[in-house]
Amino acid sequence: MKKVTIIGSGNIGLSLAKGLVNKSYCLPKDITLTRRNIKNLAEQAALGYQVSSNNAEAIKDAHIIVLAILPQQLNEVLEEILPNIDAKNHLVVSVISGVSCQDIKNKIGQDVEIIRAMPNTAISIGQSMTCIAGEKISDGNIQEVTRLFETVGAVIKINEELMTAATALCACGIAFFLRAIRAASQGGVEVGFHAEEALKMAVQTAKGAADSLLQMQSHPESEIDKVTSPKGCTIAGLNEMEHHGFSSSLIKGIKLSALKAGDLYSAES
Ligand SMILES: NC(=O)c1ccc[n+]([C@@H]2O[C@H](COP(=O)([O-])OP(=O)(O)OC[C@H]3O[C@@H](n4cnc5c(N)ncnc54)[C@H](OP(=O)(O)O)[C@@H]3O)[C@@H](O)[C@H]2O)c1
């Protein structure tokens, strides 16, 4: 079993830990979780995770160090762990938006193998879309990180310059699709359903749409063509949404998120 230390046990750090344990990548005792306010990790400690507020100590036995703090917290953390970093034995995985592998190497040494990963919060239920990138990484380490993230979802290896684009599409994307589901349920209430049943219907309909594409490997438009009969109600609704900028607003939102994601660290440094 690989030992994993997750520095920054907030939303994504805890989601990753939960996903790895749920999918049997490792046991809670093989995962060390750190944060400054360790009281907030009492629940995880009771479940058998190692918890610590001392980052330097926490990485000593780790094979994989996952950096899951906010960009503005990174420099301080790197200074703390630098004395205990061992380029031969440690693999660093950073999920921090807007921070390049080179940014991290500049602080902790050029020899350390660093893989950048961009998961999303569906990692806690094993359904993340995770993009990974890194240069001069041994095949073994690429395979290990691919295996790690494949236990909690799908993995695509991309060029690092596309990482901020992946952040917008996949990490922020969870929120975009959730808002679309919420909006659909609100439409459902307007046409006659109670809020709870409208949400259930919208969620299952969205799941059906996504699963159709995944299972049939088809294109969204060919699935849409199957629902839109001439002069029918679906095309009327769909076109009305497009007149109000449905596709355009998603595209514009993703472009703006990508722009912001690229600036997060440089705005702080
Ligand atoms: N949320 C997402 O969907 C998502 C997806 C992909 C990538 N990311 C990236 O993942 C990173 C974390 O995001 P998040 O949403 O999980 O943020 P978050 O919930 O704020 O988690 C950050 C955690 O880091 C801890 N922390 C801060 N300083 C620390 C230090 N010096 N040592 C140890 N722990 C420290 C904080 O706890 P204390 O205050 O107690 O220290 C907090 O629990 C970000 O860089 C983000 O860009 C997020």
The ligand as an SDF file (V2000), in Angstrom:
LIG
                    3D

 48 52  0  0  0  0  0  0  0  0999 V2000
  -12.8890   22.5520   -4.5960 N   0  0  0  0  0  0  0  0  0  0  0  0
  -12.7200   22.0480   -5.8080 C   0  0  0  0  0  0  0  0  0  0  0  0
  -13.6600   21.6260   -6.4860 O   0  0  0  0  0  0  0  0  0  0  0  0
  -11.3390   21.9210   -6.3850 C   0  0  0  0  0  0  0  0  0  0  0  0
  -11.1520   21.1160   -7.5300 C   0  0  0  0  0  0  0  0  0  0  0  0
   -9.8600   20.9730   -8.0320 C   0  0  0  0  0  0  0  0  0  0  0  0
   -8.8040   21.6270   -7.4400 C   0  0  0  0  0  0  0  0  0  0  0  0
   -9.0150   22.4230   -6.3690 N   0  0  0  0  0  0  0  0  0  0  0  0
   -7.8660   23.0810   -5.7480 C   0  0  0  0  0  0  0  0  0  0  0  0
   -7.6660   22.4270   -4.5180 O   0  0  0  0  0  0  0  0  0  0  0  0
   -7.1390   23.3590   -3.5860 C   0  0  0  0  0  0  0  0  0  0  0  0
   -7.9760   23.2960   -2.3280 C   0  0  0  0  0  0  0  0  0  0  0  0
   -9.3020   23.7100   -2.6100 O   0  0  0  0  0  0  0  0  0  0  0  0
  -10.4660   23.4610   -1.5720 P   0  0  0  0  0  0  0  0  0  0  0  0
  -11.7230   23.8550   -2.2340 O   0  0  0  0  0  0  0  0  0  0  0  0
  -10.3240   22.0950   -1.0040 O   0  0  0  0  0  0  0  0  0  0  0  0
  -10.0800   24.5610   -0.4560 O   0  0  0  0  0  0  0  0  0  0  0  0
  -10.4260   24.5470    1.0940 P   0  0  0  0  0  0  0  0  0  0  0  0
  -11.6930   23.8030    1.3370 O   0  0  0  0  0  0  0  0  0  0  0  0
  -10.2850   25.9440    1.5770 O   0  0  0  0  0  0  0  0  0  0  0  0
   -9.2510   23.6590    1.7050 O   0  0  0  0  0  0  0  0  0  0  0  0
   -7.9800   24.1430    1.9700 C   0  0  0  0  0  0  0  0  0  0  0  0
   -7.5130   23.4820    3.2440 C   0  0  0  0  0  0  0  0  0  0  0  0
   -6.1550   23.7820    3.4490 O   0  0  0  0  0  0  0  0  0  0  0  0
   -5.9420   23.8970    4.8410 C   0  0  0  0  0  0  0  0  0  0  0  0
   -4.7230   24.6620    5.0410 N   0  0  0  0  0  0  0  0  0  0  0  0
   -4.5160   25.9790    4.8730 C   0  0  0  0  0  0  0  0  0  0  0  0
   -3.2480   26.3040    5.1670 N   0  0  0  0  0  0  0  0  0  0  0  0
   -2.6360   25.1570    5.5260 C   0  0  0  0  0  0  0  0  0  0  0  0
   -1.3360   24.8310    5.9390 C   0  0  0  0  0  0  0  0  0  0  0  0
   -0.3820   25.7740    6.0730 N   0  0  0  0  0  0  0  0  0  0  0  0
   -1.0480   23.5390    6.2080 N   0  0  0  0  0  0  0  0  0  0  0  0
   -1.9940   22.5770    6.0960 C   0  0  0  0  0  0  0  0  0  0  0  0
   -3.2590   22.8210    5.7110 N   0  0  0  0  0  0  0  0  0  0  0  0
   -3.5690   24.1000    5.4380 C   0  0  0  0  0  0  0  0  0  0  0  0
   -7.2050   24.5750    5.3750 C   0  0  0  0  0  0  0  0  0  0  0  0
   -7.4920   24.2260    6.7080 O   0  0  0  0  0  0  0  0  0  0  0  0
   -6.9800   25.1230    7.9270 P   0  0  0  0  0  0  0  0  0  0  0  0
   -7.5070   26.4990    7.7050 O   0  0  0  0  0  0  0  0  0  0  0  0
   -7.5250   24.4340    9.1380 O   0  0  0  0  0  0  0  0  0  0  0  0
   -5.5040   25.0690    7.8540 O   0  0  0  0  0  0  0  0  0  0  0  0
   -8.2780   23.9430    4.4830 C   0  0  0  0  0  0  0  0  0  0  0  0
   -8.8420   22.8180    5.1160 O   0  0  0  0  0  0  0  0  0  0  0  0
   -7.1660   24.7320   -4.2240 C   0  0  0  0  0  0  0  0  0  0  0  0
   -5.8760   25.0860   -4.6190 O   0  0  0  0  0  0  0  0  0  0  0  0
   -8.0570   24.5550   -5.4240 C   0  0  0  0  0  0  0  0  0  0  0  0
   -7.6130   25.3470   -6.4860 O   0  0  0  0  0  0  0  0  0  0  0  0
  -10.2570   22.5660   -5.8070 C   0  0  0  0  0  0  0  0  0  0  0  0
  1  2  1  0
  2  3  2  0
  2  4  1  0
  4  5  1  0
  4 48  2  0
  5  6  2  0
  6  7  1  0
  7  8  2  0
  8  9  1  0
  8 48  1  0
  9 10  1  0
  9 46  1  0
 10 11  1  0
 11 12  1  0
 11 44  1  0
 12 13  1  0
 13 14  1  0
 14 15  2  0
 14 16  1  0
 14 17  1  0
 17 18  1  0
 18 19  2  0
 18 20  1  0
 18 21  1  0
 21 22  1  0
 22 23  1  0
 23 24  1  0
 23 42  1  0
 24 25  1  0
 25 26  1  0
 25 36  1  0
 26 27  1  0
 26 35  1  0
 27 28  2  0
 28 29  1  0
 29 30  1  0
 29 35  2  0
 30 31  1  0
 30 32  2  0
 32 33  1  0
 33 34  2  0
 34 35  1  0
 36 37  1  0
 36 42  1  0
 37 38  1  0
 38 39  2  0
 38 40  1  0
 38 41  1  0
 42 43  1  0
 44 45  1  0
 44 46  1  0
 46 47  1  0
M  CHG  2   8   1  16  -1
M  END
$$$$
